[in-house]
Amino acid sequence: MIKVEPTKQAATGWYAPLLHYSSRPDVFFCEPVSEEVRSTMRQIGLRNLAVEKELSGILTALEALPVPVILLKGSHLIQEIYPWGIRPVGDIDLLIRQEDFASAHKAITSLGYQPWLKTFPLWIHLHYSGKVTYTRPAETGTPISLDLHLTLGPRPYLGYVDPAALWSKAVETRVNGRRVYVLCPEHLLIHLCLHLLQHTPDHWAVCGCDIAALLRHEENRFPWESFLEETTAAGVNRPVRYALETVNKMFDALIPAAILDRLSKPPSGRPGWKLRLYFFCQRSETRKYLLQFISTPGWREKLGCFPYILPFLLRRFKNN
């Protein structure tokens, strides 16, 4: 059961069904639920149906090229792990290979989506954030945003998980009759842990519920040895351990102590200052951008970002 109180926003609003379900999933549908929660479940279910319809059109366009796609986060979890109306999906997250971006970009924009380039040009989003966010005006369809990822993050761990390993272990499935891939269980857990880190300290509770749902779904089948190998190979022991410890504070001993003990020994060459720097930079938006610039690999990418980042940071520091 949930041991710590999640954020107030998540506890009493859009995420109330998720938190109620996560506390006692085995009896959630057997006990009385308030009308407020039932009403929210209906809204979530209808919203998710709209997301799935939009996703179906995107997958059709990408499949025709063909561009392989790995379905990420909520769009994947509501397909195989959560019951209807429990887990809200805010947007669509897809992972593609970097070499497929140009084709995918053309297909997505042909559907009426446009890249969100309010602050930085497209090149910066590709090399700086590892993803491009697309939006579509409400008058042309359901207002759902799309995040097209080229790698997993966040900074300073962006790209640490080898994309080749993600694709080699990806599991093929179908969504509304269309072929798509999802992350294997061990990569999915790593991704959810990094996602929890990304949303700390404000919205980590939802990510914690996702981790709990995955582990409960897999039960004794979860490949812990492979998970530890992949975590060590990617050099993300510290952020993953932090996320799993956070989930253990939320739920009763969900993650075995032996697993946390083995994660306590980080691989060489990945010092703990990166995790400390991450939390230091969460205190302001300016520091977040500075963190992304510092952790961008390669001088070519840094020099390419510099003309855009420097004026932005100077303005932010001046305003602060």
Phi, psi and omega in degrees: 000162179291131184257331182242150181284120177288183183300148183300321180300318182286329188285334190233017184221233185304331184259007180302314178301321180297315182289322176296315180296317184294332181290323180212071184296334183288337182237007186304317184272002180256345182251156179298139178238141183298154179296329177298317179292319178298319178296319178295322178299319178296318179296317179298314181300317180292319178297316180295326175297320177295320178297315181296323177296316179295317178300320181301317179294321179294315179297323178299316181294320181284326179294329181291342187286312354266145173239113178296146185224137170253124180279131185245157169052226190302322181298331175278314187297324181286345179281321192235345190241316185263146171290169181297136173080011183261309188254110178289145177247116183281318181212182181255129178240122180233143175250129177232167174284148183300323182290346180265002187298314184302316179293317180295319179300316180296318180294318183291318179293333177293341178272001180103358178279146176230141179294140179277102187237040185297320186255317186232154177288170184302320182303320181294317180298321182290316186264346187254321182249344181071016177202160175232131178263131178245143175230158177227131180304143184301328184289345179262002180156189180296129182285082181237130179272158181232127175253117179259108185265143173256345179200177179258149183229203009266180168298144004271017181255012181298126177084002180294323178282122185300119179302325179297322178292322178301315183285326182292331181256000181299148184254127180281137176213186179226139176238113183053040177083000182254137183288135178207162177248154172231160179293145173295161185305319182291320177289326178296317179295318177300315180298317180294325177294315178294326178292322176298317177301317182299328184259008174281136011257007191271313189233036183288338186298320179297316178297323177297320177296322179297318178296316179298318180297319179297311183293323177292323180294319181280332182050234184280000181274350187297131184278078185297321181296315178296322178300314180295321177297315181293322179296316179294318179299325181278345181072035182241030180304313186294309179296325179292317178298318178302314181296316182292325175294323177296319178294324178293335174284336182273325181235156183288105171043049182288323180260127182302140180300327180297326179291316179296323178297318181289334176281350183286347180256095182287153178292157180293152177084002179235074186294157184288351182296337180293320178291319178295320178296323179300310182293326176298321184280350178285353185285342179206156179296325180297316180293328178297316179293323178296319177300315180298320180293315181298320186269002176291122183281145174090132181290330178298314180293319179297314181294326178292325180281331191305313182299336180268321186286318185302308178299323180297313181294321179298319178297317182294317179294323179295319181290329180280000000 
